[in-house]
Each structure stands twice: as structure tokens, then as C-alpha cells.
Amino acid sequence: MPDDHNPADRKQLGFATRIGHAGRAGVKSHGFVNPPVYRGSTVLYPDAEARRDGGAKRFERYMTYGTAGGPTHYALEDVIAEIEGGTHATIVGTGLAAVTVPLTAYLKNGDHCLIPDSVYGPARNFATSLMKDWGIETTFYDPCVDEAGMAALIRPNTKVVYTESPGSHTFEVQDVPAIARAAHARGCKVLMDNTWGIHTFQPFEHGVDVSIQALTKYVGGHSDILLGSITVNSDEDHHIIRSATYTMGHYASPDDCWLALRGVRTMPMRLKQQEAASLEVAKWLEAQPQIKQVLHPALPSHPQHALFKRDFTGGCSLFGVVLDPRYDQSDMFRFVNALQLYGIGASWGGFESLALPTTGFVTRTAGSGEFGGTMLRLHIGLEDTKDLIADLAQGLRVLN
Ligand SMILES: *Cc1c(COP(=O)(O)O)cnc(C)c1O
């Protein structure tokens, strides 16, 4: 088996095969299948000269201190770089840290940043609180902007164009290649939160410079860890991201990295099952009289389905549901409360299904996100699809 040594060989292999083998070569496992958990603060040097020269080699994974990472982190980094098709990944403690690190690394006082109106809420909060305090201005833009529209938004001091596709809660698919063309023409870095796309959207083939993942979601897959990753496709960006995480003291628990390594081996199969199940549930919901619209990019009825078909190789198991306008928020709450198999909770990507009310909880300023009915978000887990549909059917009957 060509382990993770020869990228040319790897490209011939399927996704599940590559993910089953990535990150296993560089770690001493004494023949055991999985790498151990390397915990540690102090790293001992062979001699004083090695100590003197160590710091400069930090970007080459020369271990100097716990906060520079260790073999368990590096194994996971190799898997994530494989998934996203980048040259280097850096692991941080949460998905939100994977959002805030690159924003902090590429922006300084006096700069301007463009962020889609449909962005993950805590990312918006970071822009409107700390970034604002640091003298970084943000414009929230319509996620459905085209190339000319993006070009018109870029100012002389714009340094970062942030993207997230599809958008949190409302699932607008962005024209990332067009946005990236406009951004690169003006020297801006293109950041993307690619958590939904995980491997069905290859960020570096579509003009993205820095890809953000909440590994908390599908990579972990079991709702028991928090982790994030920042993947890049050049040495230059790698040095910028690695310096920023090290300078700010970002770190992830090696135990959580190990759980992510365990989770990710089954991710291709979980994704396949959850994608198919979510489409079946979405199609069923679409046909119900209580439902106005289902916001799932893989449905032909989705407003940006053509873009989705062009840029993504598959869907995922998280989508939005808009109730018929005759139902208000209290009706939507009654529906959600009646569900037996869907937990009411944030996060997603685990083995279990979730239902999350979104109307009244989502802030928008660029006029996007109005769908003419109260809304919720569903995450489809690994339960039997027929049971999940039956539960939604009994929940909807509460509305009659
Ligand atoms: C969950 C999520 C994050 C943040 O991940 P955490 O690990 O929960 O901090 C970032 N972006 C998106 C799109 C998410 O869904």
C-alpha cells in the first residue's frame, strides 16, 4: 500500500482508501494499526546546540515544545490536508479558533474585510466585536454576489474576502471561483469556511487560499470532541498560519486529535449514508403541505442548485426547512418539541439527528436570509431513514 509518502500514487485511489491510510506513516506505532497519543509539554533536546537551532526549524515539524504540536497532531494534519487537497493543515482547539486565527493573521489595524451575510454566527460576532475594536472594518455582503458585484465591494484597504458555502442556516451556495477571481485581481486573500463541503468541495481547485474546518462536525463524527483545522496550499501561507497559532498559544488536546483520527477513518461511509438519507428526508419534507421550502443545495429546487452541481461532488446531511407562512414561531416550536428522534441542539455532523429552530436567532444586515416563513435546521444522523421520516410526520401532525 502506498502509504502517505507518494502523492502521485495516492491520486489514483478512492477517497475512502486514501482516508484509511493517510497520516499513519510518520508515527512510531510498533506495528499497531493506530498511532499512540503523544501528550507533552517539555520536549528534550539531544544537546545544547539542538536547543539553540531548534526554533528556526519549527515549521518543519521539529518538535521544540508542546505548543508547537507533536506526532498525534501531525498525523491528523496529514489526514486533513489529504481530505482538502492542500499542502499543510494546522490543528487548533475548536472550529471557531480555526475561523479567528486566519482572520487575525491576515488582517491588521486599518484593513477592511468582506464577510458573507450568511456567515456562521460566532464568526460574525468576532468581526463585530474584537476585530472592530482592533480597527478592522467589516462589510457583510450578499452571499449570492457575482464577480462584478464582489469587485465593486473591494476597497483599496480590503485584505480578506471571507466565504462560507453554503451559508449557515440559509444554505446559499456561493460562486466561490467568481468571488476568488475578483478578490485575487485586487490582491486579497480568500478564506473559506468549508465545514459543510468537507471533501465534496475541493477549496484549492476553486480559488480558495485558506480553508477552515470545524473538525467537531463530520471528522469527529460522534459529538464528543471540539477541534478545528486551517488548511493552506503554499509554504508562505503555512508559515503565516503556523506563526499565528504559535504566537497566540493555540493548541489542541492530543487526546481529541486521536479521537478525530479514530472518527475520520469511517467518515467516507458515514458521509455517504448521511448524504443519501438527508436527501430522502428533504424530498419527503418538500412534498408536505406544512412546508414552504426545503433549503438543501442537492435538491433541484434549490435556488443555486446549478452552482452546487458545478462545484460540489456531493451533499451533506445539514439543511434548512421553511414552514408555510401560516405557522408562526410558537407553531414551529410545537413541531420541534413533538419530535422524538431529533435532539434540540447546536453543532452537527455526529451520528445522531438534530432539529434546531433558527427563526429569531439569526442576525442579518445585508438583506439576505428572508424566506417568508419560520425556519429550522435539520441534521440527519445515522438512524434508519424510515424512522426519521415517520417522526417528522408525527411532528407535523401537531400543526394540523
Ligand atoms: C460548528 C461550526 C464552526 C465552529 O466549530 P466549533 O468546533 O463548534 O467551534 C464553524 N463553522 C461552521 C460552519 C460550523 O458549523
The ligand as an ORCA input file, in Angstrom:
! r2SCAN-3c Opt
* xyz 0 1
  C     -19.695     24.444     14.180
  C     -19.147     25.352     13.171
  C     -17.993     26.095     13.422
  C     -17.297     26.121     14.770
  O     -16.902     24.877     15.234
  P     -16.695     24.643     16.822
  O     -15.776     23.486     16.888
  O     -18.077     24.334     17.360
  O     -16.124     25.878     17.409
  C     -17.506     26.882     12.410
  N     -18.115     26.940     11.211
  C     -19.228     26.243     10.938
  C     -19.853     26.345      9.588
  C     -19.789     25.424     11.902
  O     -20.916     24.756     11.638
*
